[in-house]
Amino acid sequence: MSTPYPFTAIVGQEDLRLALLLNAVSPQVGGVLVRGEKGTAKSTAVRALSALIPEVPVVSGCRFSCDPAAHDPACPDGPHEAGGDTTRAARMVELPVGASEDRLVGALDIERALAEGVKAFEPGLLADAHRGILYVDEVNLLHDHLVDLLLDAAAMGASYVEREGVSVRHAARFLLVGTMNPEEGELRPQLLDRFGLTVEVAASREPDQRVEVVRRRLAYDDDPGGFAGRWSDDEAALRARIVAARALLPDVRLGDGALRQIAATCAAFEVDGMRADIVMARTATALAAWAGRSDVLAEDVRQAALLALPHRRRRNPFDAPGLDEDKLDETLEEFGDDDPDPGPDGPGGGGGQPPQDGPETSPPGDAGEAETPAETQEAEGGQPQPWGGGEQQPVRAGEPFRTKVLSVPGLGEGAAGRRSRARTEHGRTTGARRPQGALTKLHLAATVLAAAPHQRARGRSGRGLVVRRDDLRQATREGREGNLVLFVVDASGSMAARQRMSAVKGAVLSLLLDAYQRRDKVGLVTFRGKDAELALPPTSSVDAAAARLETLPTGGRTPLAAGLLRAHDVLRVERMRDPSRRPLLVVVTDGRATGGVDPVALASRAARLHTAEGTASVVVDCESGPVRLGLAGDLARDLGGTAVTLDELRADSIAGLVRDVQATRRAA
């Protein structure tokens, strides 16, 4: 086994090391989520922690790591007899992003079932991680079906397996540690909340510190054993301090004053639920034990808040996690008295709440904001006026809102994600088929059913099943894929009214937030003036699309055909690069087309190019006013897609927004 990099040799990253050590002192804190750019020692620090965890007593021969002092009465290997106990190092089990469900929770032992006719359970990674560390690198890329299983185990402290004739329950209490690069997408809120603490890491900008990092890493790579030996005394001292803090932990007093500060802080930052309060209390207690104190102080509460609250108070994925430390200090000072009188406006009362982060801004178009020429270019009655070629200043996006899923119809085979239905290697099992080529995922029940009728003819005499190659069945699985969501946004003068463009940007931003959470690639095409521009080539960094949208200027004519043709070129290139990733075209326009000879007919012909390619599409109709021309609906029919207004984009009825393309064509 390779020698891990010593924990005490890590340069900098104080918050990361502290969060990991607090979990070593008190596993009840609930684990750590480490967020940061690539190459910042996230994985190195987590793997180094496992060498510092004290050994655990286990029942000899138990595959589920039962504690000799408290046997699990439902342990599949039980009942356990007294004696024969032993100790071993705490395990750190790594969960690969591409692991199968069987590997995580365990499954029927196929070899024994087929050869001996015995129904035996083969434990998975959750059993291995019991009373140890479960580490998930790139946890934000974990498949949804694995996330669901992790959530169940983390909530109940046990894993339940009900499949293929196997019914097993075993304890699964583990320290969950995950690392992720936020540029590659965010976590589901439910899983995010299961991490007790979160830490943001970044590479140091200090030349001397960077030099030391490189020097130590090169020395370790040249001689891992010798390098680790030079840090062995420091490692032993740190391990002894963890043991001492664990021993002190039950005697640490969490007074009413500290509890009041914890509750007030969570209320002031408007975190959801009560888990934050509990995690803060456990973290503050662990901090006191780590410092060798038997009382929790205000400084412990402050540090606990900085570690336990940032990921729980975020309101949308584009907000950087963090806390307003001035607001935190004010709250702690206000509730720092040991016996304050909360009064009617105390914690949770509303009247004493500190102001929210950042100044409030009035929505575009509020009274008091001077009207610009761009806002008066639509006459009363909704009739378009002649547009000049001048460029208007960008307006801010309106408040984003939650949208329902826009999905591509049919069953794809693209990259794993969270949007459209797809045949995958790791989704839920939906059926079985004869293997085409090499067998990769055996469907046991279907294989047994295929072989069972032939056992007498094959001369079966023992308990084992006689299976031939023709009996084998491949499991078919269905999951979700990520799509390429290409936005084509009308930035012409007809969209330039400030109030309308603000609402349009808010709608696109809302769809971008949805794409961000569903691990889609996104691209942005804008059209205005005389031509269309690829404002953002297809990328997985949705933050970049949101930034381009925010600074998008408006004005000029409406070259709708040019926007659709540019989108067609982008999708053609992307199909060659990644044929399995299906596109979803989202056109945001009022449907008007100006410039050139017969621009409406030209736009219609450009739209039919997308129809011929079978591209799923949605037209977000931005037309406003009492008189509407319905041009966006005509465009949607040419695209073979669906039109939806900005108001309908917010409605619950949007669930069926993207209908089957073929059905839409037949209706047209």
Salt bridges, closest charged atoms under 4 A:
ASP67 OD2 - ARG131 NH2 3.72
ASP72 OD2 - ARG169 NH1 2.81
ASP77 OD1 - ARG63 NH2 2.88
GLU94 OE2 - ARG47 NE 2.93
GLU101 OE2 - ARG163 NH1 3.25
ASP102 OD1 - ARG163 NH2 2.54
GLU116 OE1 - ARG112 NE 3.63
ASP144 OD1 - ARG188 NH1 3.81
ASP144 OD1 - ARG418 NE 3.11
ASP148 OD1 - ARG188 NH1 2.95
GLU186 OE2 - ARG35 NH1 2.93
GLU186 OE2 - ARG314 NH1 3.18
ASP193 OD2 - ARG275 NH1 2.31
ASP193 OD1 - ARG312 NE 2.92
GLU200 OE2 - ARG35 NE 2.36
GLU212 OE1 - ARG215 NH1 2.74
GLU212 OE2 - ARG216 NE 2.82
ASP221 OD1 - ARG217 NE 3.34
ASP295 OD1 - ARG253 NH1 3.67
GLU299 OE2 - ARG293 NH2 3.68
ASP300 OD2 - ARG293 NH1 2.75
GLU325 OE1 - ARG302 NH2 2.76
ASP329 OD1 - ARG302 NE 2.67
ASP357 OD2 - ARG313 NH2 2.94
GLU369 OE2 - ARG498 NH2 3.58
GLU378 OE2 - ARG500 NH2 1.62
GLU391 OE1 - ARG528 NH2 2.99
GLU413 OE2 - ARG423 NE 2.94
ASP471 OD2 - ARG458 NH1 2.54
GLU478 OE2 - ARG421 NE 2.88
GLU478 OE2 - ARG428 NH2 3.83
GLU481 OE2 - ARG582 NE 2.67
ASP514 OD2 - ARG419 NH2 3.03
ASP514 OD1 - ARG518 NE 2.82
ASP520 OD2 - ARG419 NH2 2.65
GLU574 OE1 - LYS521 NZ 3.30
GLU574 OE2 - ARG577 NH1 2.98
ASP578 OD2 - ARG581 NE 3.48
ASP590 OD2 - ARG500 NH1 3.49
ASP590 OD2 - ARG592 NE 3.82
GLU613 OE2 - HIS568 NE2 3.70
GLU613 OE1 - ARG575 NH1 4.00
ASP634 OD1 - ARG637 NH2 2.21
ASP638 OD1 - ARG608 NH1 3.88
ASP652 OD1 - LYS404 NZ 3.97
